[in-house]
Amino acid sequence: MKFYDTSSLLLKAGTLFDDNEPFAISSITLKELEEIKTSSNKDANIKYAARRLLHDLDEHSEDYEVAVYHEVMINPIIEKNLPITNDMKILASALFYDTFVTNDLALKKIASLFFKPE
């Protein structure tokens, strides 16, 4: 099952459920989407994408999984001496899934320490 991070979800706003494939996201991603939609530092397009995604996720609540982040999940990240950020918490949540999808180039490189490249 694919696991999407926040940036990859934002790119799929409005089309996330078009391919009818099951996927998962982190509870941290839901928190980030809530913050993005009201942020004064984000542009209108990103804020709109976050709002649209949250509506789509609500309308399709049975069609995806939410991996609820727990502090114990971060241990593999700590073992590699990586900083603890929201991206690392999302990555830690993804470690229980087959494929991690991100368009964040730095996060993609770090994820390659844990996942085989697609």
C-alpha positions as CSV (number, residue, x, y, z in Angstrom):
1,M,0.0,0.0,0.0
2,K,1.2,3.5,-0.9
3,F,1.9,6.0,1.9
4,Y,1.7,9.7,0.9
5,D,3.4,12.5,2.7
6,T,1.9,16.0,2.9
7,S,3.6,17.5,-0.2
8,S,2.6,14.6,-2.5
9,L,-1.0,14.8,-1.3
10,L,-1.1,18.6,-2.1
11,L,-0.2,17.7,-5.7
12,K,-3.1,15.3,-5.8
13,A,-5.7,17.7,-4.6
14,G,-8.9,17.0,-6.4
15,T,-7.6,13.7,-8.0
16,L,-6.6,11.7,-4.9
17,F,-9.4,9.2,-5.1
18,D,-9.5,8.9,-9.0
19,D,-7.5,5.7,-9.3
20,N,-9.4,3.9,-6.5
21,E,-6.2,2.5,-5.0
22,P,-6.0,2.1,-1.2
23,F,-3.4,4.4,0.5
24,A,-2.3,5.6,3.9
25,I,-1.3,9.0,5.4
26,S,0.0,10.0,8.8
27,S,-1.9,11.8,11.5
28,I,0.9,14.4,11.3
29,T,-0.1,15.1,7.7
30,L,-3.7,15.8,8.8
31,K,-2.3,18.3,11.3
32,E,-0.1,19.9,8.7
33,L,-3.0,20.3,6.3
34,E,-5.1,22.0,9.0
35,E,-2.2,24.4,9.6
36,I,-1.6,25.1,5.9
37,K,-5.2,26.0,5.2
38,T,-5.1,28.8,7.7
39,S,-1.5,29.9,7.4
40,S,-0.7,33.5,6.7
41,N,2.6,32.4,5.2
42,K,1.2,30.1,2.5
43,D,-0.1,31.3,-0.9
44,A,-3.8,31.0,-1.8
45,N,-3.3,28.0,-4.2
46,I,-1.6,25.9,-1.5
47,K,-4.2,26.9,1.1
48,Y,-7.0,26.0,-1.4
49,A,-5.4,22.6,-2.1
50,A,-5.2,21.9,1.6
51,R,-8.9,22.8,2.1
52,R,-9.9,20.6,-0.9
53,L,-7.8,17.7,0.3
54,L,-9.4,17.8,3.8
55,H,-12.9,17.9,2.2
56,D,-12.0,15.0,-0.1
57,L,-10.5,13.0,2.8
58,D,-13.7,13.6,4.8
59,E,-15.9,12.5,2.0
60,H,-13.9,9.3,1.4
61,S,-13.1,8.5,5.0
62,E,-13.5,4.8,4.4
63,D,-11.1,4.7,1.4
64,Y,-7.8,5.3,3.1
65,E,-5.9,4.6,6.4
66,V,-4.5,7.1,8.9
67,A,-1.4,5.9,10.7
68,V,-1.6,7.5,14.1
69,Y,1.9,8.7,15.0
70,H,3.3,7.5,18.3
71,E,6.6,8.5,19.8
72,V,8.0,4.9,19.7
73,M,7.7,5.0,15.9
74,I,10.6,7.4,15.7
75,N,13.2,5.0,17.0
76,P,14.5,3.9,13.5
77,I,15.0,7.6,12.7
78,I,16.8,8.3,15.9
79,E,19.1,5.3,15.2
80,K,20.3,7.0,12.1
81,N,20.9,10.3,14.0
82,L,18.4,12.2,11.9
83,P,16.7,15.3,13.3
84,I,13.2,14.9,14.7
85,T,10.9,17.0,12.5
86,N,7.4,16.6,11.2
87,D,8.9,15.1,8.0
88,M,10.7,12.5,10.0
89,K,7.6,11.7,12.0
90,I,5.7,11.2,8.7
91,L,8.5,9.0,7.4
92,A,8.5,7.0,10.7
93,S,4.8,6.4,10.3
94,A,5.4,5.2,6.7
95,L,7.9,2.5,7.7
96,F,5.0,0.1,8.3
97,Y,3.9,0.4,4.6
98,D,5.2,-0.8,1.3
99,T,5.8,2.4,-0.6
100,F,6.5,6.0,0.5
101,V,5.5,8.7,-2.0
102,T,6.9,12.2,-1.7
103,N,7.9,15.0,-4.1
104,D,10.1,16.5,-1.4
105,L,13.6,15.8,-2.8
106,A,15.4,16.0,0.6
107,L,12.9,13.7,2.2
108,K,13.0,11.3,-0.8
109,K,16.8,11.0,-0.3
110,I,16.4,10.3,3.5
111,A,13.5,7.8,2.7
112,S,15.9,5.9,0.5
113,L,17.7,4.8,3.6
114,F,14.6,2.8,4.6
115,F,12.8,2.1,1.3
116,K,13.9,0.6,-2.0
117,P,13.6,3.2,-4.8
118,E,10.5,2.8,-7.1
